[in-house]
Amino acid sequence: MSPELLTGIVVFVLASFVGFEVINKVPPTLHTPLMSGSNAISGISIVGALLMTGAKEWSLVTILGFIAVILATINVVGGFWVTDRMLQMFKKKEAKA
């Protein structure tokens, strides 16, 4: 196992634990607005993952980058979908005549 791969795995595991703890501490009333704001961060993740998948040959990094593109895209689309549904709750309903 190369040192770079081991470092990447350690960072991933630590980030997963920290992320889980941070998300667990957020009250439910703040979760949707914070999720809406995190879409920009996921957009940055998509750009980084696209850079990793741009290699000509298939390798572990390319496959992980491809998976990251898919997951970050799902996160961005889902975040905007939830935000749109949340904003729909605040629109005034038209009276039917």
N, C-alpha and C positions, 0 to 999 in steps of 0.2 A: 504494500500500500504506500503510495507516494505521500510525502509530507503535505503537499498542497491539498490532496483529497482528504486527508485526515483533518487538516485545519478547517476545510470547508464543512465537513461533517460535524465537527465540534461547534462551529459557529451556528450551523443550522439547528442543532439540538438545543443549544443555549437560547437562541432566538425563539424557538418554539416554546420553551418553558416560560420565558419572560413575556412573550405575547399572550400566552394562556392566562398568566396571572394578571396582566394588565386588563385584558378583556373581562375577566371574572369580576374585577373591582368596579366596572362601569355600571351604574344603575340603569335599569331598563328604559327609563325616560330619556336618557342621553344617548342610548345606543344608536338609534336611527340617525340623528343629526351627525354624530361622529362618523358613522359609516358613510354618510354622504360626503363628508370632507375627506375621507380616506380614498375616495376614487381617484384623486390626483396622484396619490402615492402608488396605487396599482397601475396607473397609466405609465408611470416612470418604470415600474417593474416590467411592463410589457416591452418598453423600448430596450431595456437591458437584456431581457430574454431574447428579443429579436437579434440583438447583436451576437449573442452566444450561439444562436442557431444558424448564423450566416456562414458557418464553415462549409467547405466543399465536401469534406469527408465526414462520415458518421463516427461519432465517438460518444463516450459517456456524457461529456459536457454538452454536446449537441442534443442528445436525447433529453437530458435534464432541462436544457433551455427550451426545447419544444414543449415539454410538459408544463414548464413555467408560463409559456405564452398562453397555453390553453387555460390554465387555472387563473391567471391574472385577468384574462379576458372574461371569464365567467364571473369573477369578482366585480369587475367594472360594470358589466351589463346588469348583474343582479343588484348592485348598489344603486345604479341609476333607476332601475325598475322600482325598488323599494322607496327611494326618495320621491319618485313621481307619484306613487300611491299615497305616500304621506302628504304630499302637497295637494292631492285631490281632495283630501279630507277637509282642507281649509277653504276650498272654493265655495262660493255661495251657490246654492241650488236654485235653478230657475223655477218659477211658479208655473204650473201647467194650467192653461186656460181652457 
